[in-house]
Amino acid sequence: MTTLGRGLNHSRKNFNVKAKKKTLDGNTVILLVATRCINKDELLFDYGVKTGEDGEQID
């Protein structure tokens, strides 16, 4: 099975897509939303987990 996620590469500073958790037709899905025009650019995503000052994960 081929997935679109295999085409994403990591960049902590220069990412051009962000993940957004949404509910569509009663199903929870993750949408990848462009942060800027990415017409022919490689898709870059920050794989890192964000944490607050207390060390707890930020959604």
PDB file of N, H, CA, C and O in Angstrom:
ATOM      1  N   MET A   1       0.846  -1.180   0.000  1.00  0.00           N
ATOM      2  CA  MET A   1       0.000   0.000   0.000  1.00  0.00           C
ATOM      3  C   MET A   1       0.895   1.248   0.000  1.00  0.00           C
ATOM      4  O   MET A   1       1.815   1.355   0.811  1.00  0.00           O
ATOM      5  N   THR A   2       0.630   2.152  -0.876  1.00  0.00           N
ATOM      6  H   THR A   2      -0.117   2.066  -1.535  1.00  0.00           H
ATOM      7  CA  THR A   2       1.369   3.410  -0.947  1.00  0.00           C
ATOM      8  C   THR A   2       0.572   4.484  -0.213  1.00  0.00           C
ATOM      9  O   THR A   2      -0.641   4.598  -0.389  1.00  0.00           O
ATOM     10  N   THR A   3       1.259   5.264   0.604  1.00  0.00           N
ATOM     11  H   THR A   3       2.244   5.171   0.747  1.00  0.00           H
ATOM     12  CA  THR A   3       0.599   6.347   1.327  1.00  0.00           C
ATOM     13  C   THR A   3       1.222   7.678   0.939  1.00  0.00           C
ATOM     14  O   THR A   3       2.403   7.750   0.600  1.00  0.00           O
ATOM     15  N   LEU A   4       0.423   8.717   0.992  1.00  0.00           N
ATOM     16  H   LEU A   4      -0.537   8.659   1.267  1.00  0.00           H
ATOM     17  CA  LEU A   4       0.925  10.050   0.651  1.00  0.00           C
ATOM     18  C   LEU A   4       1.959  10.535   1.656  1.00  0.00           C
ATOM     19  O   LEU A   4       2.848  11.307   1.297  1.00  0.00           O
ATOM     20  N   GLY A   5       1.862  10.098   2.902  1.00  0.00           N
ATOM     21  H   GLY A   5       1.140   9.470   3.193  1.00  0.00           H
ATOM     22  CA  GLY A   5       2.803  10.517   3.929  1.00  0.00           C
ATOM     23  C   GLY A   5       4.238  10.142   3.619  1.00  0.00           C
ATOM     24  O   GLY A   5       5.166  10.766   4.134  1.00  0.00           O
ATOM     25  N   ARG A   6       4.434   9.133   2.783  1.00  0.00           N
ATOM     26  H   ARG A   6       3.680   8.626   2.365  1.00  0.00           H
ATOM     27  CA  ARG A   6       5.793   8.729   2.419  1.00  0.00           C
ATOM     28  C   ARG A   6       6.490   9.816   1.609  1.00  0.00           C
ATOM     29  O   ARG A   6       7.716   9.811   1.503  1.00  0.00           O
ATOM     30  N   GLY A   7       5.732  10.743   1.037  1.00  0.00           N
ATOM     31  H   GLY A   7       4.736  10.746   1.123  1.00  0.00           H
ATOM     32  CA  GLY A   7       6.310  11.824   0.246  1.00  0.00           C
ATOM     33  C   GLY A   7       6.695  13.046   1.064  1.00  0.00           C
ATOM     34  O   GLY A   7       7.197  14.026   0.513  1.00  0.00           O
ATOM     35  N   LEU A   8       6.466  13.000   2.378  1.00  0.00           N
ATOM     36  H   LEU A   8       6.059  12.203   2.825  1.00  0.00           H
ATOM     37  CA  LEU A   8       6.820  14.118   3.254  1.00  0.00           C
ATOM     38  C   LEU A   8       8.249  13.981   3.745  1.00  0.00           C
ATOM     39  O   LEU A   8       8.718  12.874   4.010  1.00  0.00           O
ATOM     40  N   ASN A   9       8.926  15.086   3.863  1.00  0.00           N
ATOM     41  H   ASN A   9       8.544  15.984   3.648  1.00  0.00           H
ATOM     42  CA  ASN A   9      10.264  15.110   4.443  1.00  0.00           C
ATOM     43  C   ASN A   9      10.247  16.037   5.649  1.00  0.00           C
ATOM     44  O   ASN A   9       9.350  16.867   5.796  1.00  0.00           O
ATOM     45  N   HIS A  10      11.247  15.886   6.510  1.00  0.00           N
ATOM     46  H   HIS A  10      11.975  15.212   6.391  1.00  0.00           H
ATOM     47  CA  HIS A  10      11.289  16.635   7.763  1.00  0.00           C
ATOM     48  C   HIS A  10      12.070  17.944   7.636  1.00  0.00           C
ATOM     49  O   HIS A  10      13.135  17.996   7.021  1.00  0.00           O
ATOM     50  N   SER A  11      11.516  18.987   8.227  1.00  0.00           N
ATOM     51  H   SER A  11      10.650  18.945   8.726  1.00  0.00           H
ATOM     52  CA  SER A  11      12.243  20.243   8.395  1.00  0.00           C
ATOM     53  C   SER A  11      11.649  20.962   9.597  1.00  0.00           C
ATOM     54  O   SER A  11      10.483  21.356   9.576  1.00  0.00           O
ATOM     55  N   ARG A  12      12.440  21.130  10.635  1.00  0.00           N
ATOM     56  H   ARG A  12      13.387  20.809  10.652  1.00  0.00           H
ATOM     57  CA  ARG A  12      11.958  21.805  11.844  1.00  0.00           C
ATOM     58  C   ARG A  12      11.766  23.306  11.600  1.00  0.00           C
ATOM     59  O   ARG A  12      10.869  23.914  12.184  1.00  0.00           O
ATOM     60  N   LYS A  13      12.599  23.905  10.745  1.00  0.00           N
ATOM     61  H   LYS A  13      13.327  23.411  10.271  1.00  0.00           H
ATOM     62  CA  LYS A  13      12.556  25.358  10.545  1.00  0.00           C
ATOM     63  C   LYS A  13      11.866  25.789   9.255  1.00  0.00           C
ATOM     64  O   LYS A  13      11.283  26.871   9.210  1.00  0.00           O
ATOM     65  N   ASN A  14      11.917  24.971   8.207  1.00  0.00           N
ATOM     66  H   ASN A  14      12.392  24.091   8.244  1.00  0.00           H
ATOM     67  CA  ASN A  14      11.411  25.392   6.895  1.00  0.00           C
ATOM     68  C   ASN A  14      10.191  24.600   6.437  1.00  0.00           C
ATOM     69  O   ASN A  14       9.971  24.448   5.236  1.00  0.00           O
ATOM     70  N   PHE A  15       9.397  24.093   7.378  1.00  0.00           N
ATOM     71  H   PHE A  15       9.576  24.216   8.354  1.00  0.00           H
ATOM     72  CA  PHE A  15       8.220  23.299   7.007  1.00  0.00           C
ATOM     73  C   PHE A  15       7.242  24.135   6.189  1.00  0.00           C
ATOM     74  O   PHE A  15       7.152  25.351   6.362  1.00  0.00           O
ATOM     75  N   ASN A  16       6.505  23.465   5.293  1.00  0.00           N
ATOM     76  H   ASN A  16       6.578  22.477   5.153  1.00  0.00           H
ATOM     77  CA  ASN A  16       5.501  24.170   4.496  1.00  0.00           C
ATOM     78  C   ASN A  16       4.119  23.523   4.593  1.00  0.00           C
ATOM     79  O   ASN A  16       3.185  23.960   3.920  1.00  0.00           O
ATOM     80  N   VAL A  17       3.981  22.489   5.422  1.00  0.00           N
ATOM     81  H   VAL A  17       4.740  22.135   5.968  1.00  0.00           H
ATOM     82  CA  VAL A  17       2.670  21.918   5.741  1.00  0.00           C
ATOM     83  C   VAL A  17       2.588  21.685   7.251  1.00  0.00           C
ATOM     84  O   VAL A  17       3.591  21.399   7.904  1.00  0.00           O
ATOM     85  N   LYS A  18       1.371  21.813   7.789  1.00  0.00           N
ATOM     86  H   LYS A  18       0.556  22.045   7.258  1.00  0.00           H
ATOM     87  CA  LYS A  18       1.098  21.559   9.204  1.00  0.00           C
ATOM     88  C   LYS A  18      -0.042  20.557   9.297  1.00  0.00           C
ATOM     89  O   LYS A  18      -0.924  20.531   8.439  1.00  0.00           O
ATOM     90  N   ALA A  19      -0.023  19.739  10.329  1.00  0.00           N
ATOM     91  H   ALA A  19       0.694  19.760  11.026  1.00  0.00           H
ATOM     92  CA  ALA A  19      -1.097  18.779  10.565  1.00  0.00           C
ATOM     93  C   ALA A  19      -2.202  19.445  11.376  1.00  0.00           C
ATOM     94  O   ALA A  19      -1.937  20.175  12.331  1.00  0.00           O
ATOM     95  N   LYS A  20      -3.435  19.184  10.982  1.00  0.00           N
ATOM     96  H   LYS A  20      -3.651  18.590  10.206  1.00  0.00           H
ATOM     97  CA  LYS A  20      -4.607  19.674  11.706  1.00  0.00           C
ATOM     98  C   LYS A  20      -5.549  18.500  11.939  1.00  0.00           C
ATOM     99  O   LYS A  20      -5.924  17.807  10.994  1.00  0.00           O
ATOM    100  N   LYS A  21      -5.933  18.272  13.196  1.00  0.00           N
ATOM    101  H   LYS A  21      -5.628  18.835  13.964  1.00  0.00           H
ATOM    102  CA  LYS A  21      -6.877  17.202  13.527  1.00  0.00           C
ATOM    103  C   LYS A  21      -8.293  17.732  13.357  1.00  0.00           C
ATOM    104  O   LYS A  21      -8.649  18.754  13.943  1.00  0.00           O
ATOM    105  N   LYS A  22      -9.098  17.045  12.561  1.00  0.00           N
ATOM    106  H   LYS A  22      -8.809  16.215  12.085  1.00  0.00           H
ATOM    107  CA  LYS A  22     -10.474  17.462  12.281  1.00  0.00           C
ATOM    108  C   LYS A  22     -11.398  16.252  12.344  1.00  0.00           C
ATOM    109  O   LYS A  22     -10.947  15.108  12.286  1.00  0.00           O
ATOM    110  N   THR A  23     -12.683  16.516  12.462  1.00  0.00           N
ATOM    111  H   THR A  23     -13.050  17.445  12.509  1.00  0.00           H
ATOM    112  CA  THR A  23     -13.689  15.464  12.390  1.00  0.00           C
ATOM    113  C   THR A  23     -14.490  15.671  11.111  1.00  0.00           C
ATOM    114  O   THR A  23     -15.083  16.730  10.906  1.00  0.00           O
ATOM    115  N   LEU A  24     -14.505  14.657  10.253  1.00  0.00           N
ATOM    116  H   LEU A  24     -14.023  13.797  10.419  1.00  0.00           H
ATOM    117  CA  LEU A  24     -15.256  14.689   8.998  1.00  0.00           C
ATOM    118  C   LEU A  24     -16.191  13.492   8.968  1.00  0.00           C
ATOM    119  O   LEU A  24     -15.747  12.351   9.093  1.00  0.00           O
ATOM    120  N   ASP A  25     -17.471  13.745   8.805  1.00  0.00           N
ATOM    121  H   ASP A  25     -17.831  14.672   8.704  1.00  0.00           H
ATOM    122  CA  ASP A  25     -18.471  12.677   8.762  1.00  0.00           C
ATOM    123  C   ASP A  25     -18.343  11.728   9.948  1.00  0.00           C
ATOM    124  O   ASP A  25     -18.503  10.518   9.795  1.00  0.00           O
ATOM    125  N   GLY A  26     -18.053  12.275  11.135  1.00  0.00           N
ATOM    126  H   GLY A  26     -17.923  13.258  11.260  1.00  0.00           H
ATOM    127  CA  GLY A  26     -17.953  11.471  12.344  1.00  0.00           C
ATOM    128  C   GLY A  26     -16.628  10.756  12.541  1.00  0.00           C
ATOM    129  O   GLY A  26     -16.446  10.067  13.545  1.00  0.00           O
ATOM    130  N   ASN A  27     -15.698  10.903  11.605  1.00  0.00           N
ATOM    131  H   ASN A  27     -15.845  11.463  10.789  1.00  0.00           H
ATOM    132  CA  ASN A  27     -14.381  10.265  11.702  1.00  0.00           C
ATOM    133  C   ASN A  27     -13.319  11.311  12.002  1.00  0.00           C
ATOM    134  O   ASN A  27     -13.328  12.399  11.426  1.00  0.00           O
ATOM    135  N   THR A  28     -12.403  10.976  12.907  1.00  0.00           N
ATOM    136  H   THR A  28     -12.396  10.092  13.375  1.00  0.00           H
ATOM    137  CA  THR A  28     -11.278  11.862  13.185  1.00  0.00           C
ATOM    138  C   THR A  28     -10.214  11.628  12.129  1.00  0.00           C
ATOM    139  O   THR A  28      -9.788  10.495  11.903  1.00  0.00           O
ATOM    140  N   VAL A  29      -9.787  12.710  11.484  1.00  0.00           N
ATOM    141  H   VAL A  29     -10.133  13.630  11.668  1.00  0.00           H
ATOM    142  CA  VAL A  29      -8.783  12.624  10.422  1.00  0.00           C
ATOM    143  C   VAL A  29      -7.698  13.668  10.671  1.00  0.00           C
ATOM    144  O   VAL A  29      -7.901  14.627  11.415  1.00  0.00           O
ATOM    145  N   ILE A  30      -6.562  13.469  10.046  1.00  0.00           N
ATOM    146  H   ILE A  30      -6.398  12.690   9.441  1.00  0.00           H
ATOM    147  CA  ILE A  30      -5.489  14.459  10.096  1.00  0.00           C
ATOM    148  C   ILE A  30      -5.329  15.040   8.700  1.00  0.00           C
ATOM    149  O   ILE A  30      -5.061  14.318   7.740  1.00  0.00           O
ATOM    150  N   LEU A  31      -5.496  16.350   8.600  1.00  0.00           N
ATOM    151  H   LEU A  31      -5.714  16.937   9.380  1.00  0.00           H
ATOM    152  CA  LEU A  31      -5.333  17.048   7.327  1.00  0.00           C
ATOM    153  C   LEU A  31      -3.967  17.718   7.301  1.00  0.00           C
ATOM    154  O   LEU A  31      -3.520  18.259   8.313  1.00  0.00           O
ATOM    155  N   LEU A  32      -3.313  17.685   6.169  1.00  0.00           N
ATOM    156  H   LEU A  32      -3.676  17.245   5.347  1.00  0.00           H
ATOM    157  CA  LEU A  32      -2.071  18.428   5.988  1.00  0.00           C
ATOM    158  C   LEU A  32      -2.417  19.712   5.255  1.00  0.00           C
ATOM    159  O   LEU A  32      -2.919  19.683   4.131  1.00  0.00           O
ATOM    160  N   VAL A  33      -2.146  20.833   5.898  1.00  0.00           N
ATOM    161  H   VAL A  33      -1.738  20.856   6.811  1.00  0.00           H
ATOM    162  CA  VAL A  33      -2.534  22.141   5.384  1.00  0.00           C
ATOM    163  C   VAL A  33      -1.278  22.937   5.044  1.00  0.00           C
ATOM    164  O   VAL A  33      -0.361  23.044   5.858  1.00  0.00           O
ATOM    165  N   ALA A  34      -1.245  23.492   3.834  1.00  0.00           N
ATOM    166  H   ALA A  34      -1.990  23.404   3.172  1.00  0.00           H
ATOM    167  CA  ALA A  34      -0.088  24.285   3.398  1.00  0.00           C
ATOM    168  C   ALA A  34       0.010  25.569   4.215  1.00  0.00           C
ATOM    169  O   ALA A  34      -0.999  26.219   4.489  1.00  0.00           O
ATOM    170  N   THR A  35       1.231  25.926   4.602  1.00  0.00           N
ATOM    171  H   THR A  35       2.050  25.398   4.379  1.00  0.00           H
ATOM    172  CA  THR A  35       1.466  27.178   5.326  1.00  0.00           C
ATOM    173  C   THR A  35       1.847  28.305   4.375  1.00  0.00           C
ATOM    174  O   THR A  35       1.879  29.473   4.763  1.00  0.00           O
ATOM    175  N   ARG A  36       2.137  27.947   3.129  1.00  0.00           N
ATOM    176  H   ARG A  36       2.111  26.998   2.814  1.00  0.00           H
ATOM    177  CA  ARG A  36       2.471  28.926   2.087  1.00  0.00           C
ATOM    178  C   ARG A  36       2.308  28.229   0.732  1.00  0.00           C
ATOM    179  O   ARG A  36       2.041  27.028   0.687  1.00  0.00           O
ATOM    180  N   CYS A  37       2.462  28.949  -0.344  1.00  0.00           N
ATOM    181  H   CYS A  37       2.679  29.925  -0.308  1.00  0.00           H
ATOM    182  CA  CYS A  37       2.368  28.363  -1.679  1.00  0.00           C
ATOM    183  C   CYS A  37       3.493  27.344  -1.859  1.00  0.00           C
ATOM    184  O   CYS A  37       4.663  27.665  -1.650  1.00  0.00           O
ATOM    185  N   ILE A  38       3.138  26.114  -2.247  1.00  0.00           N
ATOM    186  H   ILE A  38       2.188  25.853  -2.416  1.00  0.00           H
ATOM    187  CA  ILE A  38       4.139  25.050  -2.412  1.00  0.00           C
ATOM    188  C   ILE A  38       3.994  24.410  -3.786  1.00  0.00           C
ATOM    189  O   ILE A  38       4.097  23.191  -3.928  1.00  0.00           O
ATOM    190  N   ASN A  39       3.758  25.230  -4.782  1.00  0.00           N
ATOM    191  H   ASN A  39       3.675  26.220  -4.667  1.00  0.00           H
ATOM    192  CA  ASN A  39       3.469  24.776  -6.137  1.00  0.00           C
ATOM    193  C   ASN A  39       4.344  23.619  -6.605  1.00  0.00           C
ATOM    194  O   ASN A  39       3.813  22.565  -6.954  1.00  0.00           O
ATOM    195  N   LYS A  40       5.645  23.774  -6.625  1.00  0.00           N
ATOM    196  H   LYS A  40       6.077  24.630  -6.341  1.00  0.00           H
ATOM    197  CA  LYS A  40       6.529  22.695  -7.084  1.00  0.00           C
ATOM    198  C   LYS A  40       7.597  22.371  -6.048  1.00  0.00           C
ATOM    199  O   LYS A  40       8.599  21.727  -6.361  1.00  0.00           O
ATOM    200  N   ASP A  41       7.382  22.819  -4.812  1.00  0.00           N
ATOM    201  H   ASP A  41       6.568  23.343  -4.558  1.00  0.00           H
ATOM    202  CA  ASP A  41       8.344  22.562  -3.745  1.00  0.00           C
ATOM    203  C   ASP A  41       8.124  21.178  -3.150  1.00  0.00           C
ATOM    204  O   ASP A  41       7.046  20.596  -3.273  1.00  0.00           O
ATOM    205  N   GLU A  42       9.153  20.669  -2.510  1.00  0.00           N
ATOM    206  H   GLU A  42      10.028  21.141  -2.410  1.00  0.00           H
ATOM    207  CA  GLU A  42       9.042  19.422  -1.770  1.00  0.00           C
ATOM    208  C   GLU A  42       8.190  19.682  -0.527  1.00  0.00           C
ATOM    209  O   GLU A  42       8.257  20.767   0.050  1.00  0.00           O
ATOM    210  N   LEU A  43       7.392  18.698  -0.112  1.00  0.00           N
ATOM    211  H   LEU A  43       7.338  17.817  -0.581  1.00  0.00           H
ATOM    212  CA  LEU A  43       6.563  18.847   1.075  1.00  0.00           C
ATOM    213  C   LEU A  43       7.416  18.617   2.313  1.00  0.00           C
ATOM    214  O   LEU A  43       8.035  17.564   2.467  1.00  0.00           O
ATOM    215  N   LEU A  44       7.443  19.622   3.203  1.00  0.00           N
ATOM    216  H   LEU A  44       6.940  20.477   3.079  1.00  0.00           H
ATOM    217  CA  LEU A  44       8.258  19.560   4.415  1.00  0.00           C
ATOM    218  C   LEU A  44       7.363  19.713   5.637  1.00  0.00           C
ATOM    219  O   LEU A  44       6.503  20.591   5.688  1.00  0.00           O
ATOM    220  N   PHE A  45       7.579  18.846   6.618  1.00  0.00           N
ATOM    221  H   PHE A  45       8.278  18.133   6.577  1.00  0.00           H
ATOM    222  CA  PHE A  45       6.741  18.762   7.809  1.00  0.00           C
ATOM    223  C   PHE A  45       7.634  18.649   9.037  1.00  0.00           C
ATOM    224  O   PHE A  45       8.623  17.916   9.015  1.00  0.00           O
ATOM    225  N   ASP A  46       7.300  19.364  10.108  1.00  0.00           N
ATOM    226  H   ASP A  46       6.497  19.960  10.126  1.00  0.00           H
ATOM    227  CA  ASP A  46       8.062  19.243  11.354  1.00  0.00           C
ATOM    228  C   ASP A  46       7.530  18.032  12.110  1.00  0.00           C
ATOM    229  O   ASP A  46       6.423  18.072  12.646  1.00  0.00           O
ATOM    230  N   TYR A  47       8.314  16.953  12.156  1.00  0.00           N
ATOM    231  H   TYR A  47       9.213  16.920  11.720  1.00  0.00           H
ATOM    232  CA  TYR A  47       7.905  15.717  12.825  1.00  0.00           C
ATOM    233  C   TYR A  47       7.897  15.841  14.344  1.00  0.00           C
ATOM    234  O   TYR A  47       7.330  14.989  15.027  1.00  0.00           O
ATOM    235  N   GLY A  48       8.515  16.884  14.880  1.00  0.00           N
ATOM    236  H   GLY A  48       8.977  17.576  14.325  1.00  0.00           H
ATOM    237  CA  GLY A  48       8.707  17.009  16.325  1.00  0.00           C
ATOM    238  C   GLY A  48       7.418  17.174  17.102  1.00  0.00           C
ATOM    239  O   GLY A  48       6.412  17.663  16.587  1.00  0.00           O
ATOM    240  N   VAL A  49       7.474  16.753  18.357  1.00  0.00           N
ATOM    241  H   VAL A  49       8.290  16.355  18.775  1.00  0.00           H
ATOM    242  CA  VAL A  49       6.360  16.924  19.282  1.00  0.00           C
ATOM    243  C   VAL A  49       6.595  18.210  20.056  1.00  0.00           C
ATOM    244  O   VAL A  49       7.676  18.424  20.604  1.00  0.00           O
ATOM    245  N   LYS A  50       5.597  19.054  20.098  1.00  0.00           N
ATOM    246  H   LYS A  50       4.718  18.881  19.653  1.00  0.00           H
ATOM    247  CA  LYS A  50       5.708  20.320  20.816  1.00  0.00           C
ATOM    248  C   LYS A  50       5.394  20.089  22.300  1.00  0.00           C
ATOM    249  O   LYS A  50       4.428  19.400  22.629  1.00  0.00           O
ATOM    250  N   THR A  51       6.197  20.655  23.181  1.00  0.00           N
ATOM    251  H   THR A  51       6.982  21.214  22.913  1.00  0.00           H
ATOM    252  CA  THR A  51       5.934  20.562  24.613  1.00  0.00           C
ATOM    253  C   THR A  51       5.971  21.950  25.233  1.00  0.00           C
ATOM    254  O   THR A  51       6.704  22.831  24.783  1.00  0.00           O
ATOM    255  N   GLY A  52       5.174  22.126  26.267  1.00  0.00           N
ATOM    256  H   GLY A  52       4.578  21.410  26.633  1.00  0.00           H
ATOM    257  CA  GLY A  52       5.142  23.383  26.996  1.00  0.00           C
ATOM    258  C   GLY A  52       6.264  23.432  28.020  1.00  0.00           C
ATOM    259  O   GLY A  52       7.060  22.499  28.123  1.00  0.00           O
ATOM    260  N   GLU A  53       6.326  24.525  28.780  1.00  0.00           N
ATOM    261  H   GLU A  53       5.679  25.283  28.696  1.00  0.00           H
ATOM    262  CA  GLU A  53       7.369  24.692  29.792  1.00  0.00           C
ATOM    263  C   GLU A  53       7.314  23.613  30.863  1.00  0.00           C
ATOM    264  O   GLU A  53       8.336  23.266  31.455  1.00  0.00           O
ATOM    265  N   ASP A  54       6.101  23.075  31.115  1.00  0.00           N
ATOM    266  H   ASP A  54       5.271  23.358  30.634  1.00  0.00           H
ATOM    267  CA  ASP A  54       5.954  22.033  32.132  1.00  0.00           C
ATOM    268  C   ASP A  54       6.277  20.644  31.585  1.00  0.00           C
ATOM    269  O   ASP A  54       6.182  19.658  32.316  1.00  0.00           O
ATOM    270  N   GLY A  55       6.657  20.555  30.315  1.00  0.00           N
ATOM    271  H   GLY A  55       6.734  21.357  29.722  1.00  0.00           H
ATOM    272  CA  GLY A  55       7.006  19.274  29.711  1.00  0.00           C
ATOM    273  C   GLY A  55       5.828  18.505  29.158  1.00  0.00           C
ATOM    274  O   GLY A  55       6.011  17.436  28.575  1.00  0.00           O
ATOM    275  N   GLU A  56       4.615  19.026  29.327  1.00  0.00           N
ATOM    276  H   GLU A  56       4.466  19.894  29.800  1.00  0.00           H
ATOM    277  CA  GLU A  56       3.424  18.359  28.810  1.00  0.00           C
ATOM    278  C   GLU A  56       3.270  18.643  27.323  1.00  0.00           C
ATOM    279  O   GLU A  56       3.614  19.723  26.842  1.00  0.00           O
ATOM    280  N   GLN A  57       2.746  17.653  26.602  1.00  0.00           N
ATOM    281  H   GLN A  57       2.466  16.776  26.992  1.00  0.00           H
ATOM    282  CA  GLN A  57       2.548  17.799  25.158  1.00  0.00           C
ATOM    283  C   GLN A  57       1.493  18.855  24.875  1.00  0.00           C
ATOM    284  O   GLN A  57       0.473  18.927  25.560  1.00  0.00           O
ATOM    285  N   ILE A  58       1.746  19.670  23.863  1.00  0.00           N
ATOM    286  H   ILE A  58       2.574  19.611  23.307  1.00  0.00           H
ATOM    287  CA  ILE A  58       0.798  20.683  23.402  1.00  0.00           C
ATOM    288  C   ILE A  58       0.122  20.149  22.150  1.00  0.00           C
ATOM    289  O   ILE A  58       0.798  19.708  21.220  1.00  0.00           O
ATOM    290  N   ASP A  59      -1.218  20.182  22.114  1.00  0.00           N
ATOM    291  H   ASP A  59      -1.768  20.540  22.868  1.00  0.00           H
ATOM    292  CA  ASP A  59      -1.956  19.704  20.929  1.00  0.00           C
ATOM    293  C   ASP A  59      -1.939  20.728  19.837  1.00  0.00           C
ATOM    294  O   ASP A  59      -2.507  20.501  18.769  1.00  0.00           O
TER     295      ASP A  59
END
